[in-house]
Amino acid sequence: MSGCRPIRMGAFVAMTGLGLVAATTADELFFARGGRAELPTRVEGDRVRVEGPGGSYEFRREDFRALRPRPTIDQEWSVRLERARSGGAEGRFQGAWWALVHGLTPEAEALLREAHTLDPGHRPTDRLVALLDRLVARRVDPDLASLRALMPGPTAVERGRGVVLIEATTTPREVTVERLDLLDRGATTFLLLMTARGFTLDTPRHRLPILWFETVDDYRAFLRAEGASALGATTGYYHPTRRLVAVCDPKTTPIDRRRRDDDRRRLLGELEARSVRIGTAMHELVHLLVAETGLEPAAGAFPLWLHEGLAMQFEATVGGRWAGLGRVNAIRLGHWRGLAERPRLAPLVRDVGFEPGYATDRYAAAWAIVFYLQSERPREFVAFLDLLRAPGCGPEGRSERFEACFREAFGDDLGAIERSWRRFMAGLEEPPGMAAGVR
């Protein structure tokens, strides 16, 4: 592709493994009556105590088809942190990167600052610490009066470092604190990730607005008022003109009151609801960040499959907590495996058939191709984003430009890339998760 700026690799960093520690408890649960989960578990004789996000549950061994030992994220992090601190600035940098992509954003920030103190000349760390310094600068609020007018009933406003949360006054304080922490970690992770890949993004000077509706009905009324009724089946929406995110809690379903089976249903239902809430909020926040930071320099510069594919990389949860980018998204993998036929790469790259609005098959394809490219072709993926961001680069037609940029970054043999993509997806191990929809 002639006339384009050179492909820049910038400060791209790769994830490296630092080893695992064997778990002392059985943490991957396969229920005999259906359902899987990954949670801290203690087995004492015939009793199995499971620590869910909302409290403890006690089962019997007969309630499970299998109990598979697996380290919790906290167990694994404690070992990685010790090794990182024995490796100087570079060891701390690599440890921080692992923490970042596994959802441990505050731990990553602390380790990056330790690395910078040890070696201020370590360039990758210096770049990320400079970003962190900008993030602690005072942010201004958006127009809160106009935002509160979009909500039904009395509202409360809660401020985080980079977001402002507007929700019903009846929301419990502990829920608000959890949501603010999640959203701030998501925004910081996105900015650190893209900065590490070499992109210089705008740091939003105002807090990013999030409207969190108490009920699905309130959320749908908001969509109707905004002319977005077609998205009524979703639980989250990025408003491209108002530059805000709207989220609602998913509906809950009644559960049978039958002792341990009741507990199984309650636990799995709780995990599913949290997965939907967390995944939706992070997904829509990424859309807002792509626009607010200038990663997409102008509307239409990125194909829709790339927009949705990037956002879906931030959805994964494990045991009711955000898992960062380091885990396979169980929900999207389930959708991919449920496709009647595998999508072809060439039309997907050109954005053919990918119009606004949610469709499970299109989103499964978008998640899968971005997950593959980031995992197996990370440097070329950065180059692809770089090419898309270049103004006036490539053919004038939208589909033609996307394909030209893709071929320049990854090569002309789309058939070989498609075969490699399918082999990669076929080899993924299914993580614990619920076969539920997000959005």
Buried (B, 14 or more C-beta within 10 A) or exposed (E): BEEBEEBBEBBBBEBEEBEEEEBEBBBBBBBBEEBBBBBBBBBEEEEBBBBBBEEEBEBEEEBBEEBBEBBBBEBBBEBBBEEBBEBEBBBBBBBBBBBBBBBBBEBBBBBBBBBBEBBEEBEBBBBBBEBBEEBEEEBEEBEBEEBBEBBBEEBBBBBBBBBBBBBBEEBEEEEBEBBBBBBBBBBBBBBBBBBBBBBEBEBBEBBBBBBBBBEBEBBBBBBEEBEBEEBEEBBBBBBEEBBBBBBBBBEEEEBEEEEBBEBBBBBBBBBBBBBBBBBBBBBBBBBBBBBBBBBBEEEEBBBBBBBBBBBBBBBBBBBBBBBBBBBBBBBBBBBBBEEEEBBEBBBBBBBBBBEEEBEBBBBBBBBBBBBBBBEBBBEBBBBBBBBBBBEEBBEEEEBEBBBBBBBBBBEEEBEEBBEBBBEBBEEBEEBBBBBBBBB
